[in-house]
């Protein structure tokens, strides 16, 4: 079935893409990507388990945002994906309206405007949030082809994995949430 004729109910927004052990791409190996958009034109997601070299306080300094909250300044900034790595997003579940927000799934949102970061710096931002640089993107039919090649497992998003679990535990936890033990899967690429 071509991407143009893919039924809407097969789109995977609000799902995890869980890298198979055989996926060798360094941007995604052992990664968990939360799909924020997926339709006939392609897909966009944020990897939620890769730490960047930055802390949020450094991002604030670069943007001229002051904070006196060490617990906020010390938050890790994640690598959301290889596309536009200098562009930042805040993934959250806050219902407030921020300047540039895309809502998806069951209460999740990504915001790409300065106002959410300024609120975080004051301690008034979303209670649960991840700050990421860059995103993962797929053109029309590209993700579907990767799924056919067994590059990814898919499963519904679990906000506890996104916001509450340590980064290094998210890959296995996402697979566990769909009943897959990654230690039992081969690193070899192939089809049955």
MDAnalysis code that builds the backbone (N, CA, C; Angstrom):
import MDAnalysis as mda
import numpy as np

u = mda.Universe.empty(576, n_residues=192, atom_resindex=np.repeat(np.arange(192), 3), trajectory=True)
u.add_TopologyAttr("name", ["N", "CA", "C"] * 192)
u.add_TopologyAttr("resid", np.arange(1, 193))
u.add_TopologyAttr("resname", ["UNK", "UNK", "UNK", "UNK", "UNK", "UNK", "UNK", "UNK", "UNK", "UNK", "UNK", "UNK", "UNK", "UNK", "UNK", "UNK", "UNK", "UNK", "UNK", "UNK", "UNK", "UNK", "UNK", "UNK", "UNK", "UNK", "UNK", "UNK", "UNK", "UNK", "UNK", "UNK", "UNK", "UNK", "UNK", "UNK", "UNK", "UNK", "UNK", "UNK", "UNK", "UNK", "UNK", "UNK", "UNK", "UNK", "UNK", "UNK", "UNK", "UNK", "UNK", "UNK", "UNK", "UNK", "UNK", "UNK", "UNK", "UNK", "UNK", "UNK", "UNK", "UNK", "UNK", "UNK", "UNK", "UNK", "UNK", "UNK", "UNK", "UNK", "UNK", "UNK", "UNK", "UNK", "UNK", "UNK", "UNK", "UNK", "UNK", "UNK", "UNK", "UNK", "UNK", "UNK", "UNK", "UNK", "UNK", "UNK", "UNK", "UNK", "UNK", "UNK", "UNK", "UNK", "UNK", "UNK", "UNK", "UNK", "UNK", "UNK", "UNK", "UNK", "UNK", "UNK", "UNK", "UNK", "UNK", "UNK", "UNK", "UNK", "UNK", "UNK", "UNK", "UNK", "UNK", "UNK", "UNK", "UNK", "UNK", "UNK", "UNK", "UNK", "UNK", "UNK", "UNK", "UNK", "UNK", "UNK", "UNK", "UNK", "UNK", "UNK", "UNK", "UNK", "UNK", "UNK", "UNK", "UNK", "UNK", "UNK", "UNK", "UNK", "UNK", "UNK", "UNK", "UNK", "UNK", "UNK", "UNK", "UNK", "UNK", "UNK", "UNK", "UNK", "UNK", "UNK", "UNK", "UNK", "UNK", "UNK", "UNK", "UNK", "UNK", "UNK", "UNK", "UNK", "UNK", "UNK", "UNK", "UNK", "UNK", "UNK", "UNK", "UNK", "UNK", "UNK", "UNK", "UNK", "UNK", "UNK", "UNK", "UNK", "UNK", "UNK", "UNK", "UNK", "UNK", "UNK", "UNK", "UNK", "UNK", "UNK"])
u.atoms.positions = np.array([
    [0.850, -1.166, 0.000],
    [0.000, 0.000, 0.000],
    [0.901, 1.236, 0.000],
    [0.643, 2.182, -0.845],
    [1.458, 3.393, -0.902],
    [1.106, 4.320, 0.253],
    [2.018, 5.244, 0.534],
    [1.769, 6.194, 1.628],
    [0.524, 7.024, 1.341],
    [0.254, 7.327, 0.069],
    [-0.905, 8.141, -0.267],
    [-2.211, 7.417, 0.037],
    [-2.182, 6.068, 0.047],
    [-3.411, 5.332, 0.317],
    [-3.425, 4.697, 1.709],
    [-2.515, 5.114, 2.555],
    [-2.476, 4.590, 3.913],
    [-3.691, 5.083, 4.689],
    [-4.458, 4.167, 5.308],
    [-5.614, 4.629, 6.072],
    [-5.192, 5.437, 7.289],
    [-5.994, 6.444, 7.633],
    [-5.672, 7.347, 8.735],
    [-5.495, 6.613, 10.051],
    [-6.220, 5.499, 10.253],
    [-6.103, 4.805, 11.533],
    [-4.784, 4.052, 11.677],
    [-3.971, 3.995, 10.617],
    [-2.669, 3.345, 10.736],
    [-1.558, 4.338, 11.060],
    [-1.885, 5.611, 11.137],
    [-0.880, 6.598, 11.498],
    [-0.533, 6.454, 12.973],
    [0.702, 6.800, 13.312],
    [1.233, 6.475, 14.632],
    [1.528, 7.677, 15.518],
    [0.920, 8.824, 15.282],
    [1.116, 9.937, 16.210],
    [0.686, 9.473, 17.596],
    [1.377, 9.949, 18.618],
    [1.117, 9.558, 20.010],
    [1.539, 8.109, 20.276],
    [2.568, 7.666, 19.554],
    [3.149, 6.338, 19.768],
    [4.660, 6.483, 19.948],
    [5.223, 5.489, 20.613],
    [6.674, 5.369, 20.681],
    [7.174, 4.634, 19.443],
    [8.312, 5.064, 18.929],
    [9.126, 4.263, 18.030],
    [10.287, 3.779, 18.875],
    [10.404, 2.487, 19.016],
    [11.432, 1.880, 19.861],
    [12.423, 1.202, 18.931],
    [13.657, 1.674, 18.940],
    [14.664, 1.138, 18.028],
    [14.908, -0.343, 18.310],
    [14.898, -1.133, 17.249],
    [15.259, -2.539, 17.373],
    [16.753, -2.624, 17.689],
    [17.192, -3.678, 18.373],
    [18.618, -3.805, 18.690],
    [19.510, -3.757, 17.456],
    [18.999, -4.141, 16.288],
    [19.788, -4.145, 15.061],
    [19.913, -2.769, 14.408],
    [19.167, -1.776, 14.862],
    [19.222, -0.441, 14.261],
    [20.556, 0.211, 14.615],
    [21.384, 0.425, 13.591],
    [22.749, 0.907, 13.827],
    [22.911, 2.416, 13.662],
    [21.936, 3.110, 13.119],
    [22.045, 4.561, 12.925],
    [22.353, 5.207, 14.272],
    [23.487, 5.916, 14.395],
    [23.867, 6.480, 15.700],
    [22.873, 7.487, 16.258],
    [22.031, 8.070, 15.412],
    [21.013, 8.993, 15.891],
    [19.871, 8.283, 16.607],
    [19.701, 6.989, 16.320],
    [18.538, 6.282, 16.837],
    [18.839, 4.972, 17.549],
    [20.066, 4.484, 17.498],
    [20.399, 3.211, 18.134],
    [20.008, 3.247, 19.612],
    [19.262, 2.235, 20.040],
    [18.765, 2.124, 21.418],
    [17.954, 3.360, 21.825],
    [17.281, 3.937, 20.855],
    [16.516, 5.151, 21.098],
    [15.023, 4.900, 21.223],
    [14.371, 5.838, 21.886],
    [12.910, 5.880, 21.961],
    [12.505, 7.248, 21.424],
    [11.699, 7.231, 20.374],
    [11.236, 8.459, 19.757],
    [9.727, 8.541, 19.917],
    [9.272, 9.661, 20.416],
    [7.842, 9.892, 20.581],
    [7.347, 10.577, 19.309],
    [6.441, 9.929, 18.594],
    [5.901, 10.522, 17.366],
    [4.848, 11.567, 17.715],
    [5.084, 12.789, 17.275],
    [4.166, 13.902, 17.536],
    [3.212, 14.121, 16.373],
    [3.669, 13.822, 15.167],
    [2.840, 13.941, 13.973],
    [3.159, 12.774, 13.059],
    [2.143, 12.259, 12.383],
    [2.334, 11.232, 11.377],
    [1.104, 11.238, 10.484],
    [1.331, 11.500, 9.214],
    [0.236, 11.495, 8.248],
    [0.799, 11.117, 6.889],
    [0.020, 11.285, 5.840],
    [0.442, 10.877, 4.503],
    [1.652, 11.654, 4.005],
    [1.954, 12.792, 4.601],
    [3.088, 13.604, 4.169],
    [4.391, 13.262, 4.890],
    [4.329, 12.454, 5.944],
    [5.537, 12.086, 6.672],
    [5.289, 12.047, 8.170],
    [6.376, 12.118, 8.917],
    [6.278, 12.012, 10.375],
    [7.315, 12.910, 11.029],
    [7.003, 13.319, 12.267],
    [7.902, 14.129, 13.073],
    [7.839, 13.602, 14.494],
    [9.006, 13.469, 15.119],
    [9.042, 12.988, 16.493],
    [10.231, 13.545, 17.247],
    [10.238, 13.270, 18.548],
    [11.319, 13.704, 19.434],
    [11.893, 12.487, 20.150],
    [13.193, 12.306, 20.039],
    [13.859, 11.239, 20.779],
    [13.919, 11.671, 22.238],
    [13.543, 10.779, 23.140],
    [13.377, 11.157, 24.543],
    [14.389, 10.505, 25.483],
    [15.445, 9.899, 24.937],
    [16.403, 9.250, 25.840],
    [17.858, 9.505, 25.464],
    [18.142, 10.608, 24.791],
    [19.520, 10.969, 24.446],
    [19.880, 12.318, 25.051],
    [20.832, 12.308, 25.939],
    [21.287, 13.534, 26.601],
    [22.229, 14.304, 25.670],
    [22.050, 15.619, 25.597],
    [22.989, 16.466, 24.859],
    [24.124, 16.853, 25.808],
    [25.003, 17.713, 25.332],
    [26.100, 18.219, 26.163],
    [25.691, 19.450, 26.970],
    [24.412, 19.837, 26.883],
    [23.949, 21.069, 27.517],
    [23.039, 20.806, 28.711],
    [23.103, 21.741, 29.656],
    [22.101, 21.826, 30.711],
    [21.203, 23.008, 30.378],
    [20.012, 23.010, 30.931],
    [19.051, 24.057, 30.600],
    [19.576, 25.450, 30.954],
    [20.331, 25.560, 32.024],
    [20.901, 26.853, 32.398],
    [21.782, 27.443, 31.308],
    [22.518, 26.569, 30.588],
    [23.352, 27.050, 29.490],
    [22.497, 27.577, 28.345],
    [21.398, 26.914, 28.069],
    [20.475, 27.376, 27.030],
    [19.879, 28.726, 27.441],
    [19.491, 28.832, 28.715],
    [18.967, 30.106, 29.213],
    [19.992, 31.226, 29.011],
    [21.250, 30.970, 29.363],
    [22.287, 32.004, 29.212],
    [22.422, 32.436, 27.746],
    [22.422, 31.452, 26.834],
    [22.542, 31.775, 25.409],
    [21.366, 32.608, 24.919],
    [20.207, 32.426, 25.542],
    [18.997, 33.149, 25.121],
    [18.767, 34.422, 25.926],
    [19.638, 34.710, 26.890],
    [19.465, 35.897, 27.723],
    [18.312, 35.776, 28.703],
    [18.036, 34.553, 29.161],
    [16.978, 34.313, 30.143],
    [17.640, 34.053, 31.493],
    [17.241, 34.783, 32.516],
    [17.798, 34.609, 33.856],
    [16.958, 33.636, 34.661],
    [17.651, 32.838, 35.480],
    [16.964, 31.987, 36.448],
    [17.788, 31.943, 37.722],
    [17.087, 31.861, 38.826],
    [17.746, 31.698, 40.124],
    [17.388, 30.335, 40.712],
    [16.916, 29.444, 39.865],
    [16.462, 28.129, 40.309],
    [17.452, 27.059, 39.852],
    [18.349, 26.624, 40.736],
    [19.354, 25.635, 40.329],
    [18.748, 24.321, 39.863],
    [17.570, 23.956, 40.412],
    [16.936, 22.703, 40.004],
    [16.444, 22.773, 38.556],
    [16.135, 23.964, 38.071],
    [15.726, 24.139, 36.675],
    [16.968, 24.285, 35.799],
    [17.916, 25.108, 36.215],
    [19.141, 25.323, 35.441],
    [19.924, 24.024, 35.250],
    [19.808, 23.097, 36.181],
    [20.547, 21.841, 36.110],
    [19.867, 20.731, 35.334],
    [18.697, 21.014, 34.757],
    [18.009, 19.979, 33.977],
    [18.773, 19.664, 32.701],
    [18.852, 18.376, 32.334],
    [19.523, 18.035, 31.077],
    [18.685, 18.461, 29.880],
    [19.364, 18.821, 28.810],
    [18.715, 19.093, 27.532],
    [18.967, 17.861, 26.671],
    [17.932, 17.381, 26.008],
    [18.025, 16.152, 25.236],
    [18.260, 16.435, 23.759],
    [18.756, 15.410, 23.061],
    [18.880, 15.465, 21.609],
    [17.611, 14.873, 21.027],
    [16.769, 15.717, 20.477],
    [15.481, 15.278, 19.961],
    [15.560, 14.589, 18.612],
    [16.657, 14.791, 17.895],
    [16.841, 14.175, 16.597],
    [17.803, 14.980, 15.753],
    [18.162, 14.433, 14.590],
    [19.205, 15.059, 13.771],
    [18.746, 16.231, 12.912],
    [17.446, 16.494, 12.832],
    [16.944, 17.575, 11.988],
    [16.899, 18.871, 12.806],
    [17.451, 19.926, 12.255],
    [17.505, 21.246, 12.900],
    [17.965, 21.162, 14.363],
    [19.184, 20.674, 14.588],
    [19.652, 20.483, 15.966],
    [19.850, 21.773, 16.762],
    [19.741, 22.918, 16.113],
    [19.842, 24.183, 16.833],
    [18.472, 24.748, 17.192],
    [17.418, 24.018, 16.877],
    [16.051, 24.458, 17.177],
    [15.549, 23.704, 18.407],
    [15.023, 24.433, 19.387],
    [14.594, 23.810, 20.634],
    [13.091, 23.625, 20.739],
    [12.717, 22.601, 21.493],
    [11.315, 22.292, 21.766],
    [11.165, 21.942, 23.235],
    [10.018, 22.232, 23.792],
    [9.678, 21.779, 25.130],
    [8.514, 20.801, 24.972],
    [8.748, 19.558, 25.351],
    [7.715, 18.528, 25.358],
    [7.103, 18.533, 26.745],
    [5.781, 18.654, 26.829],
    [5.135, 18.788, 28.141],
    [3.706, 18.283, 28.078],
    [3.054, 18.300, 29.244],
    [1.634, 17.935, 29.311],
    [0.819, 19.031, 29.992],
    [1.301, 20.258, 29.900],
    [0.641, 21.410, 30.519],
    [-0.506, 21.886, 29.623],
    [-1.698, 22.115, 30.176],
    [-2.835, 22.528, 29.349],
    [-2.840, 24.013, 28.970],
    [-1.942, 24.804, 29.539],
    [-1.935, 26.241, 29.233],
    [-1.552, 26.492, 27.781],
    [-2.002, 27.628, 27.273],
    [-1.665, 28.034, 25.917],
    [-0.369, 28.821, 25.932],
    [0.613, 28.316, 25.217],
    [1.893, 28.993, 25.043],
    [1.914, 29.534, 23.619],
    [2.914, 30.330, 23.298],
    [2.947, 31.013, 22.008],
    [2.877, 30.125, 20.782],
    [3.605, 29.047, 20.763],
    [3.648, 28.174, 19.582],
    [3.610, 26.727, 20.062],
    [2.408, 26.167, 20.136],
    [2.232, 24.837, 20.707],
    [1.465, 23.935, 19.760],
    [1.964, 22.723, 19.613],
    [1.263, 21.662, 18.894],
    [0.804, 20.652, 19.932],
    [-0.484, 20.423, 20.005],
    [-1.044, 19.436, 20.925],
    [-1.315, 18.152, 20.158],
    [-1.075, 17.024, 20.813],
    [-1.321, 15.744, 20.170],
    [-1.592, 14.700, 21.242],
    [-2.158, 13.609, 20.824],
    [-2.374, 12.499, 21.736],
    [-3.250, 12.869, 22.915],
    [-2.986, 12.213, 24.005],
    [-3.768, 12.391, 25.226],
    [-3.114, 13.430, 26.137],
    [-3.210, 14.694, 25.734],
    [-2.742, 15.774, 26.587],
    [-1.290, 16.164, 26.426],
    [-0.568, 15.574, 25.487],
    [0.823, 15.957, 25.279],
    [0.911, 17.132, 24.320],
    [2.014, 17.878, 24.412],
    [2.215, 19.040, 23.555],
    [3.697, 19.301, 23.381],
    [4.039, 19.919, 22.260],
    [5.381, 20.460, 22.079],
    [5.228, 21.952, 21.822],
    [6.073, 22.715, 22.502],
    [6.048, 24.170, 22.377],
    [7.425, 24.622, 21.919],
    [7.428, 25.520, 20.954],
    [8.679, 26.010, 20.390],
    [8.820, 27.514, 20.555],
    [8.187, 28.075, 21.577],
    [8.260, 29.524, 21.782],
    [8.998, 29.855, 23.081],
    [9.535, 31.027, 23.113],
    [10.355, 31.496, 24.235],
    [9.561, 31.595, 25.534],
    [8.264, 31.889, 25.453],
    [7.475, 32.124, 26.661],
    [7.467, 30.931, 27.615],
    [7.467, 29.721, 27.094],
    [7.463, 28.554, 27.976],
    [8.801, 28.434, 28.710],
    [9.898, 28.754, 28.032],
    [11.209, 28.717, 28.687],
    [11.325, 29.812, 29.753],
    [10.801, 30.989, 29.465],
    [10.828, 32.066, 30.460],
    [10.016, 31.680, 31.696],
    [8.876, 31.023, 31.478],
    [8.058, 30.558, 32.604],
    [8.809, 29.490, 33.398],
    [9.495, 28.591, 32.718],
    [10.284, 27.565, 33.413],
    [11.379, 28.222, 34.254],
    [12.031, 29.238, 33.719],
    [13.101, 29.931, 34.434],
    [12.591, 30.590, 35.713],
    [11.331, 31.001, 35.732],
    [10.715, 31.610, 36.925],
    [10.113, 30.568, 37.866],
    [10.114, 29.302, 37.450],
    [9.479, 28.259, 38.251],
    [7.991, 28.171, 38.023],
    [7.515, 28.745, 36.919],
    [6.083, 28.780, 36.613],
    [5.741, 27.994, 35.350],
    [6.667, 27.192, 34.878],
    [6.451, 26.443, 33.646],
    [5.713, 25.141, 33.904],
    [5.649, 24.299, 32.892],
    [4.991, 23.004, 33.047],
    [5.634, 22.189, 34.174],
    [4.806, 21.493, 34.922],
    [5.316, 20.657, 36.017],
    [6.151, 19.500, 35.476],
    [5.766, 18.988, 34.321],
    [6.520, 17.899, 33.688],
    [6.891, 18.343, 32.280],
    [8.200, 18.390, 32.013],
    [8.655, 18.869, 30.710],
    [10.028, 18.307, 30.386],
    [10.274, 18.122, 29.100],
    [11.594, 17.800, 28.571],
    [11.958, 18.893, 27.582],
    [13.190, 19.369, 27.645],
    [13.678, 20.329, 26.671],
    [14.588, 19.560, 25.721],
    [14.303, 19.674, 24.426],
    [15.060, 18.928, 23.424],
    [15.550, 19.859, 22.330],
    [16.672, 19.492, 21.739],
    [17.220, 20.205, 20.589],
    [17.084, 19.305, 19.369],
    [16.491, 19.846, 18.312],
    [16.315, 19.088, 17.084],
    [15.136, 18.146, 17.157],
    [14.862, 17.502, 16.027],
    [13.776, 16.536, 15.966],
    [14.109, 15.472, 14.942],
    [13.336, 14.428, 14.949],
    [13.451, 13.357, 13.962],
    [12.361, 13.559, 12.930],
    [12.699, 13.429, 11.670],
    [11.711, 13.629, 10.622],
    [11.822, 12.573, 9.539],
    [10.691, 12.232, 8.966],
    [10.610, 11.258, 7.885],
    [9.732, 11.827, 6.797],
    [10.123, 11.681, 5.533],
    [9.298, 12.095, 4.409],
    [8.175, 11.106, 4.175],
    [7.318, 11.422, 3.228],
    [6.179, 10.569, 2.901],
    [6.646, 9.148, 2.602],
    [6.096, 8.180, 3.324],
    [6.397, 6.772, 3.114],
    [7.701, 6.279, 3.713],
    [8.573, 7.166, 4.170],
    [9.881, 6.765, 4.687],
    [9.759, 5.959, 5.976],
    [8.965, 6.429, 6.913],
    [8.803, 5.700, 8.168],
    [8.141, 4.348, 7.919],
    [7.145, 4.319, 7.057],
    [6.475, 3.061, 6.748],
    [7.470, 2.038, 6.194],
    [8.401, 2.501, 5.334],
    [9.426, 1.607, 4.787],
    [10.333, 1.089, 5.908],
    [10.721, 1.950, 6.838],
    [11.573, 1.517, 7.958],
    [10.845, 0.516, 8.837],
    [9.546, 0.710, 9.021],
    [8.766, -0.250, 9.812],
    [8.719, -1.605, 9.109],
    [8.573, -1.606, 7.791],
    [8.555, -2.841, 7.011],
    [9.901, -3.557, 7.104],
    [10.977, -2.789, 7.247],
    [12.323, -3.359, 7.351],
    [12.664, -3.777, 8.785],
    [11.694, -3.725, 9.676],
    [11.875, -4.137, 11.080],
    [12.903, -3.299, 11.834],
    [12.972, -1.994, 11.523],
    [13.883, -1.110, 12.237],
    [13.319, -0.684, 13.587],
    [12.005, -0.712, 13.720],
    [11.347, -0.159, 14.900],
    [10.266, -1.086, 15.444],
    [10.078, -1.026, 16.740],
    [8.871, -1.523, 17.396],
    [8.003, -0.291, 17.642],
    [6.698, -0.470, 17.718],
    [5.821, 0.656, 18.021],
    [4.908, 0.294, 19.182],
    [4.547, 1.291, 19.936],
    [3.619, 1.087, 21.038],
    [3.066, 2.412, 21.504],
    [1.938, 2.387, 22.190],
    [1.343, 3.635, 22.668],
    [2.241, 4.336, 23.681],
    [2.170, 5.648, 23.669],
    [2.977, 6.454, 24.591],
    [2.522, 6.217, 26.024],
    [3.489, 6.121, 26.910],
    [3.240, 6.066, 28.349],
    [3.899, 7.310, 28.945],
    [3.116, 8.308, 29.375],
    [3.709, 9.536, 29.915],
    [4.660, 9.300, 31.088],
    [4.473, 8.238, 31.850],
    [5.394, 7.950, 32.954],
    [6.793, 7.640, 32.424],
    [6.870, 6.957, 31.288],
    [8.181, 6.685, 30.680],
    [8.780, 7.988, 30.179],
    [7.977, 8.836, 29.578],
    [8.458, 10.106, 29.015],
    [8.997, 11.027, 30.099],
    [8.244, 11.204, 31.174],
    [8.577, 12.252, 32.139],
    [9.200, 11.774, 33.444],
    [8.943, 10.551, 33.857],
    [9.324, 10.141, 35.204],
    [10.483, 9.151, 35.274],
    [10.799, 8.496, 34.196],
    [11.801, 7.438, 34.207],
    [13.183, 7.987, 33.856],
    [14.240, 7.460, 34.468],
    [15.593, 7.885, 34.085],
    [15.844, 7.637, 32.595],
    [16.609, 8.512, 31.969],
    [16.880, 8.410, 30.529],
    [17.378, 7.032, 30.128],
    [18.313, 6.493, 30.896],
    [18.940, 5.224, 30.525],
    [17.992, 4.028, 30.643],
    [16.853, 4.203, 31.246],
    [15.881, 3.108, 31.403],
    [14.744, 3.162, 30.379],
    [14.642, 4.229, 29.632],
    [13.465, 4.438, 28.779],
    [13.365, 3.456, 27.614],
    [14.470, 3.074, 27.004],
    [14.431, 2.167, 25.858],
    [13.834, 0.821, 26.257],
    [14.378, 0.230, 27.297],
    [13.862, -1.074, 27.760],
    [12.443, -0.944, 28.305],
    [12.170, 0.141, 29.022],
    [10.832, 0.316, 29.601],
    [9.775, 0.459, 28.503],
    [10.094, 1.181, 27.438],
    [9.135, 1.334, 26.343],
    [8.857, -0.024, 25.697],
    [9.898, -0.826, 25.497],
    [9.700, -2.170, 24.933],
    [8.930, -3.051, 25.911],
    [9.286, -2.988, 27.181],
    [8.566, -3.766, 28.201],
    [7.083, -3.420, 28.214],
    [6.754, -2.139, 27.961],
    [5.358, -1.703, 28.016],
    [4.499, -2.360, 26.936],
    [5.133, -2.900, 25.893],
    [4.386, -3.620, 24.857],
    [4.682, -5.119, 24.909],
    [5.312, -5.552, 25.996],
    [5.546, -6.980, 26.193],
    [6.736, -7.547, 25.452],
    [7.716, -6.706, 25.089],
    [8.890, -7.177, 24.361],
    [10.113, -7.093, 25.262],
    [10.810, -8.213, 25.385],
    [12.070, -8.277, 26.121],
    [13.199, -8.098, 25.109],
    [13.817, -6.927, 25.093],
    [14.851, -6.619, 24.102],
    [16.065, -7.528, 24.212],
    [16.303, -8.105, 25.368],
    [17.457, -9.006, 25.512],
    [17.253, -10.302, 24.739],
    [16.017, -10.585, 24.359],
    [15.731, -11.813, 23.615],
    [15.728, -11.590, 22.103],
    [15.944, -10.351, 21.668],
    [15.963, -10.048, 20.236],
    [17.395, -10.028, 19.726],
    [17.580, -10.468, 18.498],
    [18.880, -10.512, 17.881],
    [19.296, -9.136, 17.402],
    [20.611, -8.900, 17.382],
    [21.157, -7.687, 16.793],
    [21.255, -7.791, 15.281],
    [21.035, -8.975, 14.724],
    [21.175, -9.197, 13.275],
    [19.973, -8.598, 12.554],
    [20.248, -8.061, 11.382],
    [19.198, -7.496, 10.547],
    [18.720, -8.594, 9.601],
    [17.416, -8.614, 9.358],
    [16.890, -9.596, 8.421],
    [15.403, -9.721, 8.546],
    [14.849, -10.592, 7.726],
    [13.406, -10.841, 7.720],
    [13.165, -12.328, 7.883],
    [12.074, -12.668, 8.538],
    [11.736, -14.082, 8.710],
    [11.159, -14.635, 7.439],
])
